[in-house]
Amino acid sequence: MELEGGEKIRIRVSRSNGTVERSLDQLQLVMLLAVPAFLGLAVFGSYFLAKLALRPIDHITETAVSLGAGNLSRRITGIESRDEVGRLAGAFNGMLARLEDSFQREKQFTSDASHELRTPVSVIMAYAENLAAHAPDRETVEQASAILTESRRMHSIIAQLLALTRGYEGKYQLSLEEITLAEMVSDVLAELTEAAAAGGITLIEQVPPRIQLSADQSLMTQLLLNLVENGIKYGKAGGTVAVNALEQDGHILLTIQDDGIGIGEKELPHIFDRFYRADQARDRSGSGLGLSIVKWIVEVHGWTIQAASEPGRGARFTIQI
């Protein structure tokens, strides 16, 4: 700036920036506090919304898992939306209804067929016995004996199917009584001694005489017969089938173990299925229903059963009572 006398002066203007710096500091503090809070709120909100959106899927998953236990009466409820999830739930319920109806019709057919087949098979057995007793020559005797053997096997399968079907339908009424386990095991092993000796199998009993349990005596006998017979059938010459029992943590652990051909890892999950036979054990001497009946007997009593095996090293069935 130049004055009248030609003199030049300079004017410098300034102001304190303390207010600006304080504002920036406050803004920085707000950002440091607000941004994490906002991110946390966003994450929580996203999780909550995702959980809310996926809740129907979880319900569908729970229902699907329950089917593994054979509970086909379950249905997906509480999903009223008409979006994709709602349509999926409706389709799933429709599939369950069709499956339940199909299984019910299968059970009814099995029950009806088993009931109707008993009479003609009994007639065949009677005629085969009569023919074998009065056959004019050896060839006829052998043929009649073959018919009698197969008809007896068929009769056994029909009886087991009928018992199994009635059991699954809930028509069997348990008749519980106090049983001394050692006495029952001794009776079962005595009944199977001849069959075991024919296969070169030694039967071993290790059941303390003090152990008692409440069970249906007829079903309990059938359970032991099936498991011990299974051990004899798939045992090896010179081998053993052992029945052990002990008390542990308020439960009775009953174990039937053999050292025979064993069960493969792939076959093990299916051994309780009806008519299932592992490839290495496939033959015509059994019905394929023994272990299915064992599982039903265990379940109807409210017990549990586990199977463990290695090929070539035998199988072990453990029942927790």
Residue frames as qw, qx, qy, qz and C-alpha x, y, z in Angstrom:
[[0.000, 0.893, 0.449, 0.000, 0.00, 0.00, 0.00],
 [0.457, 0.205, 0.022, 0.865, 1.46, 3.44, -0.99],
 [0.134, -0.751, -0.421, 0.491, 0.77, 6.67, 0.93],
 [0.311, 0.938, 0.154, -0.002, 0.59, 10.24, -0.50],
 [0.180, -0.868, 0.423, 0.188, 4.23, 10.97, 0.25],
 [0.639, 0.514, -0.562, -0.111, 5.27, 7.97, -1.75],
 [0.211, -0.416, 0.818, -0.338, 5.86, 5.98, 1.34],
 [0.690, -0.011, -0.636, -0.345, 4.94, 2.36, 1.09],
 [0.415, -0.334, 0.677, -0.507, 3.55, 0.34, 3.91],
 [0.458, -0.012, -0.856, -0.239, 2.47, -3.29, 4.27],
 [0.606, -0.286, 0.313, -0.673, -0.55, -4.41, 6.25],
 [0.356, 0.097, -0.929, -0.028, -0.54, -8.00, 7.50],
 [0.672, -0.289, 0.096, -0.675, -3.78, -9.46, 8.89],
 [0.364, 0.119, -0.918, 0.101, -3.91, -12.65, 10.97],
 [0.689, -0.394, 0.065, -0.605, -6.25, -14.46, 13.24],
 [0.344, -0.357, 0.836, -0.235, -5.93, -17.33, 15.70],
 [0.627, 0.096, -0.641, -0.431, -6.68, -20.79, 14.26],
 [0.109, -0.162, 0.859, -0.473, -7.21, -22.27, 17.72],
 [0.651, 0.183, 0.338, -0.655, -10.93, -22.49, 17.14],
 [0.741, 0.404, -0.405, -0.352, -10.44, -24.41, 13.92],
 [0.318, 0.348, -0.863, 0.184, -7.97, -26.78, 15.54],
 [0.345, -0.044, 0.729, -0.590, -10.33, -27.37, 18.43],
 [0.753, 0.294, 0.063, -0.585, -13.12, -28.10, 15.94],
 [0.637, 0.422, -0.626, -0.154, -10.91, -30.53, 14.07],
 [0.048, 0.263, -0.883, 0.386, -9.90, -32.24, 17.31],
 [0.550, 0.096, 0.526, -0.642, -13.54, -32.59, 18.31],
 [0.769, 0.385, -0.218, -0.461, -14.42, -33.93, 14.86],
 [0.435, 0.401, -0.805, 0.049, -11.60, -36.45, 15.10],
 [0.201, -0.127, 0.818, -0.524, -12.80, -37.56, 18.54],
 [0.695, 0.237, 0.252, -0.630, -16.34, -37.91, 17.28],
 [0.703, 0.429, -0.485, -0.294, -15.14, -39.97, 14.32],
 [0.214, 0.340, -0.884, 0.239, -13.05, -42.21, 16.57],
 [0.333, 0.042, 0.751, -0.569, -16.05, -42.88, 18.78],
 [0.660, 0.357, 0.157, -0.642, -18.83, -42.88, 16.22],
 [0.547, 0.438, -0.616, -0.360, -17.30, -45.00, 13.47],
 [0.143, 0.138, -0.968, 0.155, -16.65, -48.14, 15.63],
 [0.376, 0.223, 0.648, -0.623, -20.06, -47.72, 17.25],
 [0.621, 0.447, -0.111, -0.635, -21.69, -47.40, 13.85],
 [0.440, 0.356, -0.799, -0.205, -19.80, -50.43, 12.52],
 [0.057, -0.024, 0.925, -0.375, -20.73, -52.46, 15.62],
 [0.510, 0.335, 0.407, -0.679, -24.36, -51.45, 15.25],
 [0.597, 0.455, -0.400, -0.526, -24.27, -52.35, 11.56],
 [0.281, 0.248, -0.927, -0.006, -22.73, -55.76, 12.28],
 [0.219, 0.129, 0.818, -0.517, -25.23, -56.49, 15.06],
 [0.567, 0.416, 0.154, -0.694, -28.12, -55.33, 12.90],
 [0.527, 0.411, -0.629, -0.397, -26.92, -57.43, 9.97],
 [0.118, 0.120, -0.969, 0.183, -26.55, -60.49, 12.20],
 [0.369, 0.246, 0.632, -0.636, -30.00, -59.96, 13.71],
 [0.610, 0.457, -0.103, -0.640, -31.61, -59.53, 10.30],
 [0.427, 0.354, -0.802, -0.221, -29.77, -62.56, 8.90],
 [0.063, -0.007, 0.929, -0.366, -30.79, -64.64, 11.92],
 [0.496, 0.353, 0.407, -0.681, -34.38, -63.52, 11.50],
 [0.599, 0.472, -0.360, -0.537, -34.31, -64.29, 7.79],
 [0.403, 0.308, -0.859, -0.067, -32.69, -67.71, 8.28],
 [0.424, -0.143, 0.690, -0.568, -34.91, -68.81, 11.17],
 [0.846, 0.243, 0.099, -0.464, -37.41, -70.52, 8.84],
 [0.647, 0.484, -0.589, -0.034, -34.50, -72.35, 7.16],
 [0.030, -0.357, 0.829, -0.430, -33.33, -73.55, 10.60],
 [0.668, 0.029, 0.464, -0.581, -36.85, -74.80, 11.31],
 [0.838, 0.395, -0.227, -0.300, -36.89, -76.68, 8.01],
 [0.395, 0.498, -0.750, 0.186, -33.46, -78.17, 8.84],
 [0.326, -0.241, 0.745, -0.530, -34.64, -79.32, 12.29],
 [0.819, 0.191, 0.223, -0.494, -37.65, -80.99, 10.73],
 [0.731, 0.492, -0.457, -0.119, -35.45, -82.70, 8.14],
 [0.122, 0.447, -0.819, 0.338, -33.10, -83.97, 10.87],
 [0.580, -0.108, 0.577, -0.564, -36.04, -85.39, 12.83],
 [0.852, 0.306, -0.185, -0.381, -36.87, -87.55, 9.81],
 [0.393, 0.471, -0.780, 0.119, -33.65, -89.47, 10.45],
 [0.225, -0.138, 0.827, -0.496, -35.30, -90.85, 13.58],
 [0.055, -0.270, -0.925, -0.260, -38.27, -92.03, 11.52],
 [0.100, 0.547, 0.547, -0.626, -40.64, -89.29, 12.70],
 [0.156, 0.261, 0.608, 0.733, -42.63, -88.68, 9.52],
 [0.117, -0.768, -0.629, 0.012, -45.48, -87.00, 11.40],
 [0.292, -0.539, -0.077, 0.786, -43.51, -83.77, 11.85],
 [0.375, 0.752, 0.415, 0.349, -44.57, -80.77, 9.80],
 [0.343, 0.063, -0.064, 0.935, -43.12, -77.29, 9.26],
 [0.135, -0.823, -0.551, -0.034, -45.33, -74.74, 11.02],
 [0.319, -0.773, -0.129, 0.533, -45.15, -71.02, 11.74],
 [0.269, -0.196, 0.448, 0.830, -43.99, -69.96, 8.26],
 [0.363, 0.688, 0.550, -0.303, -46.77, -67.80, 6.86],
 [0.049, 0.639, -0.317, -0.699, -44.82, -65.85, 4.26],
 [0.798, 0.507, 0.300, -0.131, -45.55, -66.33, 0.57],
 [0.178, 0.811, -0.508, -0.230, -41.99, -65.86, -0.56],
 [0.602, 0.394, -0.691, -0.077, -39.52, -68.54, -1.66],
 [0.005, -0.232, 0.860, -0.454, -39.11, -69.84, 1.91],
 [0.605, 0.103, 0.420, -0.668, -42.87, -70.16, 2.35],
 [0.798, 0.362, -0.281, -0.391, -43.20, -72.08, -0.90],
 [0.388, 0.389, -0.821, 0.154, -40.27, -74.31, 0.14],
 [0.278, -0.119, 0.760, -0.575, -41.97, -75.10, 3.46],
 [0.746, 0.231, 0.168, -0.602, -45.23, -75.92, 1.68],
 [0.712, 0.419, -0.528, -0.196, -43.48, -78.21, -0.78],
 [0.156, 0.340, -0.860, 0.346, -41.60, -79.89, 2.08],
 [0.501, -0.003, 0.597, -0.626, -44.82, -80.51, 4.02],
 [0.805, 0.331, -0.110, -0.481, -46.43, -81.98, 0.92],
 [0.540, 0.424, -0.727, 0.021, -43.48, -84.32, 0.44],
 [0.114, -0.228, 0.826, -0.503, -43.67, -85.42, 4.10],
 [0.691, 0.125, 0.331, -0.631, -47.38, -86.15, 3.78],
 [0.799, 0.386, -0.353, -0.297, -46.78, -88.30, 0.72],
 [0.336, 0.403, -0.818, 0.236, -43.89, -90.12, 2.39],
 [0.351, -0.137, 0.706, -0.599, -45.90, -90.80, 5.54],
 [0.799, 0.230, 0.113, -0.543, -48.82, -92.12, 3.49],
 [0.681, 0.446, -0.568, -0.123, -46.47, -94.32, 1.47],
 [0.133, 0.328, -0.855, 0.379, -44.85, -95.80, 4.58],
 [0.553, -0.017, 0.535, -0.639, -48.21, -96.39, 6.22],
 [0.840, 0.317, -0.122, -0.422, -49.44, -98.24, 3.14],
 [0.508, 0.443, -0.734, 0.083, -46.22, -100.28, 3.09],
 [0.163, -0.230, 0.804, -0.524, -46.65, -101.24, 6.74],
 [0.714, 0.133, 0.318, -0.609, -50.28, -102.17, 6.16],
 [0.777, 0.406, -0.401, -0.266, -49.36, -104.27, 3.12],
 [0.287, 0.400, -0.831, 0.258, -46.61, -106.06, 5.06],
 [0.383, -0.101, 0.692, -0.603, -48.98, -106.77, 7.92],
 [0.791, 0.262, 0.115, -0.540, -51.79, -107.98, 5.65],
 [0.678, 0.458, -0.558, -0.140, -49.47, -110.08, 3.47],
 [0.088, 0.347, -0.862, 0.359, -47.79, -111.68, 6.48],
 [0.543, 0.006, 0.578, -0.609, -51.14, -112.51, 8.02],
 [0.812, 0.359, -0.024, -0.460, -52.60, -113.96, 4.82],
 [0.560, 0.511, -0.649, -0.056, -49.51, -116.01, 3.92],
 [0.293, -0.401, 0.784, -0.372, -49.31, -117.85, 7.23],
 [0.803, 0.098, 0.426, -0.406, -52.17, -120.23, 6.44],
 [0.840, 0.496, -0.176, -0.133, -51.05, -121.42, 2.98],
 [0.277, 0.621, -0.699, 0.222, -47.47, -121.85, 4.16],
 [0.491, -0.283, 0.705, -0.427, -48.68, -123.91, 7.11],
 [0.889, 0.270, 0.193, -0.316, -50.66, -126.08, 4.71],
 [0.636, 0.625, -0.452, 0.023, -47.55, -126.56, 2.51],
 [0.073, -0.536, 0.768, -0.344, -45.55, -127.57, 5.58],
 [0.712, -0.082, 0.555, -0.422, -48.17, -130.10, 6.64],
 [0.886, 0.424, 0.004, -0.187, -48.36, -131.72, 3.19],
 [0.433, 0.674, -0.582, 0.141, -44.54, -131.74, 2.88],
 [0.330, -0.423, 0.756, -0.376, -44.21, -133.47, 6.26],
 [0.834, 0.120, 0.411, -0.347, -46.82, -136.03, 5.26],
 [0.774, 0.587, -0.221, -0.090, -45.16, -136.63, 1.89],
 [0.180, 0.649, -0.705, 0.223, -41.73, -137.05, 3.47],
 [0.511, -0.276, 0.713, -0.393, -43.15, -139.57, 5.96],
 [0.779, 0.237, 0.545, -0.198, -44.91, -141.68, 3.33],
 [0.372, 0.699, -0.435, -0.429, -42.73, -141.16, 0.24],
 [0.983, 0.137, 0.086, -0.087, -42.31, -144.30, -1.89],
 [0.837, 0.265, -0.082, 0.472, -38.64, -143.66, -2.70],
 [0.557, -0.420, -0.124, 0.706, -35.57, -141.74, -1.52],
 [0.239, 0.234, 0.301, 0.893, -35.75, -139.11, -4.27],
 [0.294, -0.688, -0.458, -0.480, -39.27, -138.14, -3.23],
 [0.620, -0.635, -0.328, 0.325, -38.17, -137.96, 0.39],
 [0.482, -0.168, 0.050, 0.858, -35.36, -135.57, -0.51],
 [0.021, 0.418, 0.389, 0.821, -37.67, -133.37, -2.56],
 [0.466, -0.722, -0.460, -0.221, -40.29, -133.29, 0.19],
 [0.630, -0.498, -0.228, 0.550, -37.59, -132.47, 2.74],
 [0.327, 0.082, 0.169, 0.926, -36.38, -129.57, 0.58],
 [0.220, -0.597, -0.438, -0.635, -39.94, -128.25, 0.33],
 [0.609, -0.672, -0.413, 0.087, -40.36, -128.60, 4.09],
 [0.576, -0.272, -0.111, 0.763, -37.08, -126.80, 4.82],
 [0.143, 0.225, 0.245, 0.932, -37.91, -123.85, 2.58],
 [0.372, -0.637, -0.479, -0.475, -41.51, -123.63, 3.80],
 [0.623, -0.594, -0.368, 0.352, -40.29, -123.58, 7.42],
 [0.414, -0.112, 0.030, 0.903, -37.90, -120.78, 6.52],
 [0.092, -0.430, -0.404, -0.802, -40.74, -118.90, 4.83],
 [0.524, -0.670, -0.514, -0.113, -42.94, -119.45, 7.89],
 [0.577, -0.437, -0.242, 0.645, -40.20, -118.01, 10.10],
 [0.223, 0.106, 0.198, 0.949, -39.81, -114.95, 7.86],
 [0.281, -0.569, -0.499, -0.590, -43.57, -114.34, 7.84],
 [0.590, -0.646, -0.454, 0.172, -43.77, -114.62, 11.62],
 [0.497, -0.300, -0.093, 0.809, -40.88, -112.20, 12.06],
 [0.068, 0.292, 0.345, 0.889, -42.33, -109.74, 9.56],
 [0.409, -0.657, -0.525, -0.355, -45.67, -109.81, 11.32],
 [0.602, -0.583, -0.342, 0.426, -44.08, -109.28, 14.73],
 [0.404, -0.109, 0.073, 0.905, -41.90, -106.46, 13.40],
 [0.071, -0.439, -0.434, -0.784, -44.80, -104.72, 11.66],
 [0.503, -0.703, -0.482, -0.142, -47.04, -104.95, 14.69],
 [0.592, -0.435, -0.232, 0.638, -44.21, -103.65, 16.81],
 [0.247, 0.049, 0.183, 0.950, -43.66, -100.59, 14.61],
 [0.260, -0.536, -0.484, -0.641, -47.41, -99.97, 14.57],
 [0.176, -0.340, 0.491, -0.783, -47.38, -99.83, 18.37],
 [0.783, -0.217, -0.294, -0.503, -49.72, -102.81, 18.71],
 [0.708, -0.008, -0.647, 0.282, -47.39, -104.81, 20.95],
 [0.492, -0.779, 0.066, -0.382, -47.99, -104.42, 24.67],
 [0.325, 0.456, -0.732, 0.387, -44.94, -104.99, 26.85],
 [0.821, -0.490, -0.245, -0.161, -45.31, -107.45, 29.70],
 [0.198, 0.679, -0.543, 0.453, -42.59, -106.28, 32.09],
 [0.874, -0.469, -0.117, -0.049, -41.25, -108.46, 34.86],
 [0.284, -0.805, 0.521, 0.003, -38.13, -108.69, 37.00],
 [0.933, 0.307, -0.182, 0.048, -35.57, -110.91, 35.30],
 [0.607, -0.616, 0.419, 0.277, -32.30, -112.33, 36.60],
 [0.480, 0.743, -0.353, -0.305, -30.08, -111.73, 33.59],
 [0.089, -0.488, 0.867, 0.052, -27.58, -114.51, 34.32],
 [0.560, 0.142, 0.788, -0.215, -30.33, -117.17, 34.40],
 [0.644, 0.671, 0.176, -0.324, -31.79, -115.99, 31.09],
 [0.283, 0.742, -0.568, -0.216, -28.39, -115.89, 29.38],
 [0.299, -0.297, 0.906, -0.049, -27.61, -119.40, 30.66],
 [0.653, 0.360, 0.613, -0.262, -30.91, -120.73, 29.26],
 [0.562, 0.768, -0.091, -0.292, -30.31, -119.10, 25.86],
 [0.112, 0.662, -0.731, -0.124, -26.73, -120.39, 25.61],
 [0.481, -0.093, 0.861, -0.136, -27.86, -123.88, 26.62],
 [0.692, 0.541, 0.381, -0.289, -30.41, -123.82, 23.80],
 [0.533, 0.804, -0.229, -0.130, -27.73, -122.84, 21.27],
 [0.496, -0.581, 0.633, 0.123, -24.97, -125.14, 22.51],
 [0.769, 0.187, 0.591, 0.159, -25.59, -127.75, 19.80],
 [0.524, 0.831, 0.146, 0.114, -25.57, -125.16, 16.99],
 [0.092, -0.912, 0.399, 0.026, -22.36, -123.63, 18.37],
 [0.646, -0.357, 0.660, 0.139, -20.65, -127.02, 18.65],
 [0.761, 0.466, 0.430, 0.138, -21.55, -127.81, 15.04],
 [0.407, 0.886, -0.038, 0.221, -19.69, -124.69, 13.95],
 [0.734, 0.065, -0.313, 0.599, -16.75, -125.21, 16.31],
 [0.059, -0.666, 0.080, -0.739, -17.78, -122.18, 18.37],
 [0.418, -0.235, -0.707, 0.520, -17.31, -121.88, 22.14],
 [0.261, -0.776, -0.312, -0.483, -20.00, -119.97, 24.05],
 [0.404, 0.016, -0.516, 0.755, -18.79, -117.86, 26.97],
 [0.336, -0.796, -0.408, -0.294, -20.98, -116.36, 29.70],
 [0.409, -0.006, -0.406, 0.817, -19.72, -113.58, 31.96],
 [0.323, -0.601, -0.262, -0.683, -22.82, -112.20, 33.67],
 [0.001, -0.194, 0.701, -0.686, -22.81, -111.48, 37.42],
 [0.227, -0.400, -0.886, -0.056, -25.70, -113.33, 39.14],
 [0.085, -0.491, -0.502, 0.707, -26.79, -110.18, 41.02],
 [0.094, 0.146, -0.298, -0.939, -27.82, -108.23, 37.89],
 [0.250, 0.525, 0.804, -0.127, -31.57, -107.91, 37.47],
 [0.057, 0.088, -0.276, -0.955, -33.64, -105.89, 35.05],
 [0.489, 0.455, 0.535, -0.517, -37.25, -105.12, 34.21],
 [0.175, 0.326, -0.641, -0.673, -38.07, -106.41, 30.73],
 [0.857, 0.182, -0.009, -0.483, -40.49, -108.40, 28.62],
 [0.614, -0.367, 0.694, 0.080, -39.15, -111.93, 29.08],
 [0.781, 0.419, 0.456, 0.080, -40.29, -113.20, 25.68],
 [0.435, 0.893, -0.064, 0.100, -38.75, -110.27, 23.81],
 [0.261, -0.806, 0.531, 0.003, -35.57, -110.35, 25.88],
 [0.755, -0.120, 0.635, 0.113, -35.12, -114.03, 25.09],
 [0.699, 0.639, 0.293, 0.134, -35.64, -113.32, 21.39],
 [0.124, 0.955, -0.267, 0.024, -33.07, -110.52, 21.51],
 [0.450, -0.600, 0.657, 0.071, -30.41, -112.77, 23.05],
 [0.794, 0.183, 0.572, 0.094, -31.22, -115.63, 20.68],
 [0.577, 0.805, 0.114, 0.073, -30.90, -113.40, 17.62],
 [0.032, 0.912, -0.408, 0.035, -27.60, -111.83, 18.67],
 [0.550, -0.445, 0.705, 0.050, -25.94, -115.04, 19.81],
 [0.789, 0.358, 0.493, 0.072, -27.18, -116.93, 16.74],
 [0.429, 0.899, -0.081, 0.022, -25.77, -114.13, 14.61],
 [0.209, -0.779, 0.592, 0.012, -22.39, -114.53, 16.31],
 [0.707, -0.112, 0.696, 0.053, -22.46, -118.30, 15.73],
 [0.719, 0.615, 0.325, -0.010, -23.55, -117.97, 12.11],
 [0.457, 0.850, -0.160, 0.210, -20.75, -115.56, 11.19],
 [0.544, -0.717, 0.433, 0.048, -18.14, -116.93, 13.58],
 [0.518, 0.573, -0.631, -0.078, -15.11, -118.97, 12.66],
 [0.915, -0.138, -0.377, 0.033, -14.15, -122.50, 13.60],
 [0.659, -0.082, -0.413, 0.623, -12.39, -122.49, 16.94],
 [0.020, 0.441, -0.056, 0.895, -13.78, -119.04, 17.74],
 [0.144, -0.338, -0.747, 0.554, -15.95, -117.75, 20.56],
 [0.210, -0.628, -0.345, -0.665, -19.18, -115.90, 21.20],
 [0.323, -0.144, -0.635, 0.687, -19.15, -114.13, 24.57],
 [0.287, -0.757, -0.402, -0.428, -22.04, -112.61, 26.49],
 [0.405, -0.046, -0.470, 0.783, -20.90, -110.09, 29.11],
 [0.247, -0.815, -0.366, -0.376, -22.78, -107.77, 31.43],
 [0.436, -0.117, -0.437, 0.778, -21.79, -105.15, 33.98],
 [0.142, -0.886, -0.436, 0.068, -23.37, -102.34, 35.95],
 [0.467, 0.014, 0.045, 0.883, -22.05, -98.86, 35.19],
 [0.044, 0.004, 0.022, -0.999, -23.33, -95.40, 36.16],
 [0.496, 0.226, 0.453, -0.705, -26.80, -96.66, 36.99],
 [0.735, 0.399, -0.260, -0.483, -27.10, -98.64, 33.73],
 [0.808, -0.129, 0.567, 0.088, -26.58, -102.24, 32.69],
 [0.325, 0.651, -0.527, -0.439, -24.22, -102.75, 29.76],
 [0.856, 0.060, 0.509, -0.066, -24.95, -106.00, 27.97],
 [0.200, 0.682, -0.562, -0.423, -22.38, -107.03, 25.33],
 [0.912, 0.162, 0.376, -0.004, -22.50, -109.86, 22.80],
 [0.110, 0.803, -0.502, -0.303, -19.16, -110.25, 21.02],
 [0.956, 0.139, 0.239, 0.098, -17.74, -112.72, 18.53],
 [0.280, -0.642, 0.509, 0.499, -14.40, -113.06, 16.72],
 [0.710, 0.366, 0.590, 0.119, -15.76, -114.05, 13.33],
 [0.536, 0.403, 0.403, 0.623, -15.70, -112.48, 9.87],
 [0.162, -0.427, -0.169, 0.874, -16.82, -109.05, 11.10],
 [0.334, 0.811, 0.481, -0.023, -18.70, -106.30, 9.27],
 [0.494, 0.295, 0.179, 0.798, -17.26, -103.79, 6.82],
 [0.110, -0.303, -0.245, 0.914, -17.27, -100.07, 7.57],
 [0.269, -0.010, -0.394, -0.879, -19.70, -99.34, 4.73],
 [0.483, -0.306, -0.768, -0.289, -22.11, -102.07, 5.81],
 [0.264, -0.177, -0.713, 0.625, -22.13, -101.24, 9.53],
 [0.235, 0.105, 0.200, -0.945, -24.66, -98.34, 9.35],
 [0.605, 0.053, -0.383, -0.696, -27.18, -100.57, 7.52],
 [0.230, 0.081, -0.966, 0.090, -27.09, -103.80, 9.52],
 [0.218, 0.270, 0.720, -0.601, -30.33, -102.99, 11.37],
 [0.477, 0.277, -0.246, -0.797, -32.23, -102.45, 8.10],
 [0.819, 0.131, 0.462, -0.313, -34.78, -105.08, 7.14],
 [0.902, 0.376, 0.202, 0.067, -33.46, -107.78, 4.75],
 [0.250, 0.877, -0.408, 0.030, -30.03, -106.15, 4.62],
 [0.931, -0.221, 0.161, 0.243, -27.03, -108.44, 4.32],
 [0.120, -0.788, 0.475, 0.374, -23.40, -107.48, 3.92],
 [0.679, 0.530, -0.427, -0.276, -21.89, -108.86, 0.72],
 [0.232, 0.427, -0.859, 0.162, -19.44, -111.11, 2.52],
 [0.281, -0.013, 0.833, -0.477, -22.19, -112.59, 4.66],
 [0.630, 0.198, -0.158, -0.734, -24.84, -113.04, 1.98],
 [0.063, 0.032, -0.994, -0.083, -26.56, -116.42, 2.12],
 [0.529, -0.291, -0.455, -0.655, -30.01, -117.95, 2.35],
 [0.463, -0.181, -0.820, 0.282, -29.84, -119.46, 5.81],
 [0.089, -0.369, -0.524, 0.763, -31.33, -116.44, 7.57],
 [0.202, 0.771, 0.604, 0.017, -34.29, -114.14, 7.09],
 [0.325, 0.368, 0.085, 0.867, -32.40, -110.84, 7.13],
 [0.359, -0.722, -0.247, -0.537, -34.75, -109.64, 9.87],
 [0.724, -0.343, -0.484, 0.352, -32.92, -110.74, 13.01],
 [0.386, -0.099, -0.222, 0.890, -31.08, -107.50, 13.72],
 [0.218, -0.398, -0.268, -0.850, -34.11, -105.40, 12.74],
 [0.671, -0.539, -0.469, -0.199, -36.09, -107.26, 15.40],
 [0.632, -0.243, -0.380, 0.630, -33.25, -106.75, 17.89],
 [0.143, 0.165, -0.023, 0.976, -33.32, -103.00, 17.28],
 [0.449, -0.488, -0.361, -0.656, -37.10, -102.87, 17.69],
 [0.725, -0.459, -0.497, 0.131, -36.93, -104.83, 20.97],
 [0.485, -0.112, -0.267, 0.825, -34.26, -102.45, 22.26],
 [0.047, -0.259, -0.122, -0.957, -36.24, -99.37, 21.26],
 [0.546, -0.513, -0.472, -0.465, -39.58, -100.58, 22.60],
 [0.694, -0.460, -0.435, 0.343, -37.91, -101.01, 26.00],
 [0.092, -0.993, 0.021, -0.076, -36.37, -97.53, 25.81],
 [0.730, -0.443, 0.307, 0.421, -32.81, -98.85, 25.63],
 [0.357, 0.824, -0.335, -0.285, -30.03, -98.13, 23.14],
 [0.916, -0.019, 0.330, 0.228, -27.83, -100.41, 21.06],
 [0.162, 0.844, -0.422, -0.288, -24.48, -99.82, 19.36],
 [0.962, 0.163, 0.164, 0.145, -22.57, -102.03, 16.94],
 [0.029, -0.840, 0.496, 0.216, -18.83, -102.03, 16.36],
 [0.935, 0.101, 0.322, 0.108, -16.81, -104.25, 14.08],
 [0.055, 0.708, -0.568, -0.415, -13.73, -104.71, 11.96],
 [0.868, 0.332, -0.272, -0.250, -13.55, -107.14, 9.02],
 [0.713, 0.281, -0.604, 0.218, -11.85, -110.33, 10.11],
 [0.181, 0.219, -0.668, 0.688, -11.92, -109.40, 13.80],
 [0.169, -0.441, -0.854, 0.218, -15.53, -110.02, 14.74],
 [0.190, -0.580, -0.269, -0.745, -18.43, -107.83, 15.82],
 [0.208, -0.199, -0.700, 0.654, -19.59, -106.42, 19.14],
 [0.279, -0.615, -0.448, -0.586, -23.13, -105.37, 20.05],
 [0.217, -0.072, -0.600, 0.767, -23.53, -103.27, 23.20],
 [0.309, -0.657, -0.546, -0.418, -26.95, -102.66, 24.73],
 [0.072, 0.169, -0.470, 0.863, -27.34, -99.97, 27.37],
 [0.398, -0.530, -0.729, -0.171, -30.23, -100.87, 29.67]]
